């Protein structure tokens, strides 16, 4: 199994996949502080009147990729500590496509042992499944492009950052399997780099280093002097001279440029065009390379991503054009700034010459999409669920599938 493919659930964890500081979730001593009060009071009632075996169905209301490992690892640890045994009936394999409303898994066992675990279990399940779905779609839309997970600073703490990194690795592995995609090749932080088969995070310079150095070229020189054995990726939008500064760096490091160890990162914000472009010239660039891109209906967002300000398709094509004309065909282009699943699909449709996408936009746009739900569907072997949720009974379950 490749190091960046998720291990099968239930398999012994690989040492190169286990982070030293993983956010493993609340322990039994802390669960009561973080779970919904009605679950705690239900547990007290059941303890008083007598336990009963139950079956939970766990599902989501939208299509997702199944990414349960962090949730089930936590559940397994907590139950082992409690000395409670349950049966986990997974209806899908990690990375499988799951339809809206399809039970992902059934959990059968003691109601008293399970009822207060629902809050945290669902917190660790739903967001992973949606982020994995988004990551998969981005990777399959741009199968020849590598992705860097740069989401950590957009996450609500280290626990969410771990969930999102794990999710990206699940979506990436499935995209590799289904579409032969390059997928995610790394991420920005050490703590979760193991999910991508890497010993540490990847990255060179933020805008702050450019400001500190006083020029883009000087920042590149300082970085290369400090880290001479690393490939050099230079952020080129700080001074609004994307083309001028790119060519100056290429001229300064011709060996790196010729060997493929030099890359430029386009991160121009949406308040301006990159150097050399405006609306008219953006249309002209696309007309030279992908004329069909501007001769079909486009909605507002698509037009902005094609010919608007920021890191547009025209900007990427223009940068590639300028590099090639100057004799630097092996200098790579890394594109960042708002590369959501929708923007990736647009870039794929116009064959934008991107080598790597730096993205945090596989994070769910709407957090309501991430809500997983668990309903008790059987008490002491008798099917019983609130009216309208009868579709959760196992007899109506569907077998696992793969994203299409």
C-alpha distance (Angstrom), angle and dihedral (degrees) to the residues before:
residue distance angle dihedral
X1 . . .
X2 3.81 . .
X3 3.82 114.2 .
X4 3.80 93.5 -117.1
X5 3.79 95.7 52.2
X6 3.81 117.0 95.2
X7 3.79 113.9 -108.1
X8 3.82 116.3 -117.2
X9 3.77 113.6 -91.0
X10 3.75 110.8 -96.8
X11 3.79 93.1 26.8
X12 3.78 119.4 123.7
X13 3.81 108.5 -92.4
X14 3.77 116.5 -104.0
X15 3.78 113.1 -122.4
X16 3.79 92.1 -131.6
X17 3.80 89.4 56.7
X18 3.78 98.3 50.8
X19 3.82 114.2 89.7
X20 3.78 117.7 -142.5
X21 3.80 91.5 -134.2
X22 3.78 102.3 33.6
X23 3.80 114.9 163.9
X24 3.78 95.8 -121.4
X25 3.79 97.7 -178.9
X26 3.81 132.1 -116.3
X27 3.79 117.6 -32.9
X28 3.79 123.8 -135.7
X29 3.77 91.0 -89.2
X30 3.81 91.1 58.0
X31 3.80 102.4 36.2
X32 3.80 94.7 92.8
X33 3.81 90.5 57.7
X34 3.79 93.4 55.4
X35 3.80 104.7 36.4
X36 3.80 129.7 87.8
X37 3.78 112.8 -87.9
X38 3.79 95.1 -128.6
X39 3.80 89.9 60.6
X40 3.80 90.6 52.3
X41 3.80 92.0 49.3
X42 3.80 91.0 46.5
X43 3.80 88.3 53.6
X44 3.81 89.7 52.3
X45 3.82 91.3 50.4
X46 3.81 92.2 49.0
X47 3.80 91.3 47.4
X48 3.81 88.8 52.8
X49 3.81 99.4 44.6
X50 3.80 100.2 32.1
X51 3.78 137.7 -79.3
X52 3.80 123.6 -95.7
X53 3.83 133.3 -167.6
X54 3.79 112.3 -109.7
X55 3.79 140.7 176.3
X56 3.80 122.3 -134.9
X57 3.80 123.0 -158.5
X58 3.81 114.2 -151.9
X59 3.80 119.1 -157.9
X60 3.80 146.4 146.0
X61 3.78 131.7 -133.7
X62 3.82 96.7 -128.8
X63 3.81 136.7 45.0
X64 3.81 113.5 -82.5
X65 3.79 143.4 158.0
X66 3.78 113.2 -102.1
X67 3.82 108.2 -109.5
X68 3.81 105.6 160.5
X69 3.79 104.5 143.0
X70 3.82 99.7 102.6
X71 3.79 91.9 44.8
X72 3.80 94.6 47.7
X73 3.81 94.0 42.0
X74 3.80 88.3 55.8
X75 3.81 92.9 45.1
X76 3.80 92.1 49.0
X77 3.81 92.6 50.7
X78 3.80 93.4 48.5
X79 3.80 94.4 47.2
X80 3.80 92.2 47.2
X81 3.79 89.0 52.9
X82 3.81 89.6 50.5
X83 3.79 93.2 46.3
X84 3.81 89.7 -123.7
X85 3.79 121.2 141.3
X86 3.81 122.6 -155.6
X87 3.78 136.6 171.9
X88 3.81 116.3 -117.5
X89 3.80 113.7 -159.5
X90 3.81 106.6 -169.7
X91 3.77 111.4 -164.3
X92 3.81 93.5 -168.5
X93 3.77 139.9 38.2
X94 3.78 121.7 -120.5
X95 3.82 107.3 -79.6
X96 3.81 95.3 23.8
X97 3.78 120.2 136.1
X98 3.82 112.4 -111.2
X99 3.79 121.8 -163.8
X100 3.78 126.1 -134.7
X101 3.79 110.4 -76.6
X102 3.80 95.5 7.5
X103 3.81 113.2 136.6
X104 3.79 106.8 -113.5
X105 3.76 94.2 -166.1
X106 3.78 144.1 -16.0
X107 3.80 122.6 -129.7
X108 3.80 115.4 -159.1
X109 3.78 126.0 -173.1
X110 3.78 145.5 72.1
X111 3.81 115.2 -2.1
X112 3.80 89.9 -151.0
X113 3.80 89.8 52.0
X114 3.81 95.7 47.5
X115 3.77 109.7 30.6
X116 3.81 98.2 82.0
X117 3.82 93.3 47.0
X118 3.79 98.4 65.9
X119 3.81 97.8 89.0
X120 3.79 96.2 55.8
X121 3.80 94.9 36.7
X122 3.80 91.7 57.1
X123 3.80 92.5 44.3
X124 3.79 88.8 59.0
X125 3.81 95.7 44.0
X126 3.81 113.7 43.3
X127 3.82 100.8 51.6
X128 3.81 91.5 47.6
X129 3.79 92.4 52.3
X130 3.81 94.2 50.5
X131 3.82 94.4 44.3
X132 3.82 90.1 48.9
X133 3.82 89.5 51.9
X134 3.83 90.9 51.2
X135 3.79 93.6 45.7
X136 3.80 90.9 50.0
X137 3.78 92.9 52.3
X138 3.81 93.1 47.9
X139 3.80 92.4 50.1
X140 3.79 94.4 47.0
X141 3.80 92.9 46.5
X142 3.82 89.7 53.7
X143 3.82 101.4 29.3
X144 3.82 95.7 163.2
X145 3.80 93.9 50.6
X146 3.78 125.3 88.1
X147 3.80 118.2 -135.4
X148 3.78 129.6 -144.9
X149 3.81 117.1 -158.7
X150 3.80 105.1 -132.1
X151 3.78 97.5 163.6
X152 3.81 102.0 109.3
X153 3.80 96.7 98.4
X154 3.81 90.1 50.2
X155 3.81 93.2 54.2
X156 3.78 125.5 98.4
X157 3.79 95.0 -119.3
X158 3.78 138.6 -43.3
X159 3.80 95.6 -61.5
X160 3.79 92.6 57.9
X161 3.81 90.2 44.3
X162 3.78 89.7 57.0
X163 3.80 92.1 48.5
X164 3.80 91.8 50.7
X165 3.81 94.0 47.5
X166 3.79 91.0 49.5
X167 3.81 90.1 47.9
X168 3.80 92.8 51.0
X169 3.80 89.7 51.4
X170 3.82 90.7 52.8
X171 3.80 93.7 49.0
X172 3.80 90.9 44.2
X173 3.79 94.2 50.7
X174 3.78 91.4 50.5
X175 3.82 91.5 48.4
X176 3.81 89.1 52.1
X177 3.79 90.9 50.0
X178 3.80 96.3 44.7
X179 3.80 103.6 34.1
X180 3.78 106.2 16.1
X181 3.80 86.8 -115.7
X182 3.79 123.7 171.8
X183 3.80 88.0 -132.1
X184 3.79 125.8 173.9
X185 3.79 111.5 -9.0
X186 3.79 97.9 -178.8
X187 3.77 146.6 -36.6
X188 3.77 140.8 -122.4
X189 3.82 104.1 -102.7
X190 3.79 134.3 58.6
X191 3.79 97.1 -137.0
X192 3.81 94.9 68.4
X193 3.82 101.1 25.7
X194 3.82 89.7 105.4
X195 3.81 89.9 72.3
X196 3.80 87.5 66.9
X197 3.79 96.0 44.3
X198 3.79 92.0 -104.7
X199 3.83 129.4 127.1
X200 3.79 92.9 -140.8
X201 3.78 144.6 2.4
X202 3.79 124.0 -76.9
X203 3.79 129.7 -128.6
X204 3.77 145.6 105.7
X205 3.80 119.3 -160.1
X206 3.80 141.4 -5.0
X207 3.80 124.4 -154.3
X208 3.80 88.8 -93.2
X209 3.80 91.1 69.5
X210 3.80 91.3 52.4
X211 3.79 90.1 51.1
X212 3.79 90.9 47.7
X213 3.80 93.0 50.3
X214 3.79 94.0 46.6
X215 3.80 94.9 -133.7
X216 3.79 137.7 41.8
X217 3.79 91.9 -121.0
X218 3.79 93.2 50.2
X219 3.81 90.8 49.5
X220 3.82 89.1 53.4
X221 3.81 90.9 49.5
X222 3.80 92.5 48.7
X223 3.78 92.8 48.2
X224 3.79 93.9 47.8
X225 3.79 91.9 47.9
X226 3.81 90.4 51.4
X227 3.82 95.4 42.7
X228 3.81 105.6 24.7
X229 3.81 94.9 162.7
X230 3.80 96.6 53.9
X231 3.80 125.6 88.5
X232 3.79 109.6 -105.4
X233 3.80 121.8 -120.3
X234 3.79 114.7 -179.9
X235 3.79 126.0 -160.4
X236 3.80 104.3 -138.2
X237 3.82 109.4 -178.6
X238 3.84 101.4 75.5
X239 3.81 96.9 98.0
X240 3.80 96.3 30.2
X241 3.80 90.2 -110.6
X242 3.79 100.8 111.4
X243 3.79 95.9 154.8
X244 3.80 98.6 36.5
X245 3.80 93.8 47.8
X246 3.80 93.2 43.0
X247 3.79 92.9 54.4
X248 3.81 91.6 44.7
X249 3.82 90.6 54.8
X250 3.81 91.5 46.6
X251 3.81 90.6 51.3
X252 3.80 90.6 48.9
X253 3.84 93.6 50.3
X254 3.82 105.5 32.9
X255 3.80 93.7 155.2
X256 3.79 92.6 54.9
X257 3.79 89.9 45.2
X258 3.80 92.4 51.0
X259 3.81 94.5 45.7
X260 3.81 96.6 50.5
X261 3.80 92.5 -112.3
X262 3.80 94.5 116.1
X263 3.78 124.0 79.9
X264 3.79 134.5 171.3
X265 3.78 121.9 -144.7
X266 3.77 118.6 -145.0
X267 3.81 110.5 -153.4
X268 3.81 101.1 149.9
X269 3.80 110.4 161.2
X270 3.78 123.0 -123.4
X271 3.79 94.4 -103.7
X272 3.80 95.4 81.8
X273 3.80 146.5 14.4
X274 3.78 120.9 -103.0
X275 3.79 116.1 -98.2
X276 3.80 111.4 -67.3
X277 3.79 98.4 18.8
X278 3.77 137.3 99.7
X279 3.79 130.0 157.5
X280 3.79 95.4 -78.6
X281 3.80 94.9 45.3
X282 3.81 90.6 46.4
X283 3.80 89.6 58.6
X284 3.81 89.5 46.7
X285 3.82 92.2 52.6
X286 3.78 92.3 52.0
X287 3.79 91.0 44.9
X288 3.80 88.7 57.2
X289 3.80 95.2 50.8
X290 3.82 111.0 19.8
X291 3.82 107.9 11.7
X292 3.78 91.9 170.1
X293 3.82 89.1 64.4
X294 3.80 92.9 73.6
X295 3.80 98.4 37.4
X296 3.77 99.3 72.7
X297 3.78 136.9 65.4
X298 3.80 114.5 -74.1
X299 3.78 129.6 -179.6
X300 3.78 122.1 -132.7
X301 3.81 96.3 -89.6
X302 3.79 92.8 46.2
X303 3.79 92.0 51.4
X304 3.79 90.4 50.2
X305 3.81 91.9 50.1
X306 3.81 90.1 47.2
X307 3.79 104.4 45.3
X308 3.78 108.0 -4.4
X309 3.76 134.3 99.4
X310 3.78 124.3 -64.9
X311 3.79 124.1 28.6
X312 3.79 98.8 -11.8
X313 3.78 129.0 164.2
X314 3.79 87.5 -106.1
X315 3.81 90.6 53.7
X316 3.80 91.7 52.4
X317 3.79 93.4 46.7
X318 3.81 89.8 46.9
X319 3.81 92.6 51.5
X320 3.81 90.6 49.4
X321 3.79 90.1 48.4
X322 3.82 92.8 51.4
X323 3.81 93.4 46.5
X324 3.78 93.0 49.6
X325 3.80 93.9 46.6
X326 3.83 89.9 51.1
X327 3.80 91.4 52.5
X328 3.80 100.2 -102.5
X329 3.81 104.9 116.5
X330 3.81 93.6 148.7
X331 3.80 96.4 55.7
X332 3.78 105.2 108.4
X333 3.79 128.4 -136.2
X334 3.78 120.6 -134.9
X335 3.80 112.9 -168.1
X336 3.78 124.2 -160.2
X337 3.81 138.5 158.2
X338 3.78 117.7 93.6
X339 3.81 100.2 -10.9
X340 3.78 97.8 167.2
X341 3.82 124.6 164.9
X342 3.81 88.8 -93.2
X343 3.81 94.0 50.6
X344 3.80 91.2 46.7
X345 3.80 90.5 53.2
X346 3.80 90.0 51.5
X347 3.82 92.1 48.7
X348 3.79 89.6 50.8
X349 3.80 91.6 51.8
X350 3.83 90.7 58.4
X351 3.80 95.8 38.7
X352 3.80 92.5 -122.0
X353 3.84 107.7 -161.9
X354 3.80 96.8 -119.2
X355 3.79 120.9 152.2
X356 3.81 98.3 -174.4
X357 3.80 134.2 9.0
X358 3.78 118.8 -149.5
X359 3.78 105.8 -154.3
X360 3.75 145.6 165.2
X361 3.78 91.6 167.3
X362 3.78 96.0 98.9
X363 3.80 83.3 81.4
X364 3.81 107.7 107.9
X365 3.82 111.8 -86.4
X366 3.79 92.2 -150.9
X367 3.76 116.2 37.6
X368 3.80 90.4 -155.8
X369 3.82 86.7 70.4
X370 3.80 89.6 65.6
X371 3.78 97.9 60.0
X372 3.78 110.3 123.4
X373 3.81 118.7 -167.8
X374 3.79 134.2 -152.3
X375 3.80 122.8 -163.9
X376 3.78 127.9 -177.1
X377 3.81 104.2 -123.8
X378 3.82 101.7 174.1
X379 3.80 134.4 36.3
X380 3.79 118.4 -164.3
X381 3.82 89.9 -18.9
X382 3.81 95.9 -49.1
X383 3.80 117.2 116.8
X384 3.79 110.8 -123.2
X385 3.80 129.3 153.5
X386 3.79 136.2 150.8
X387 3.78 114.2 -79.6
X388 3.79 111.8 -84.0
X389 3.79 96.1 30.5
X390 3.79 97.8 80.2
X391 3.80 88.6 113.9
X392 3.80 87.0 77.1
X393 3.80 94.3 69.9
X394 3.83 110.4 113.0
X395 3.78 93.1 -122.5
X396 3.79 87.4 68.4
X397 3.81 95.8 42.6
X398 3.77 121.0 121.0
X399 3.76 128.4 -136.3
X400 3.80 122.5 -104.2
X401 3.75 121.6 -86.7
X402 3.76 144.2 -177.7
X403 3.79 128.2 -109.9
X404 3.74 112.4 -90.6
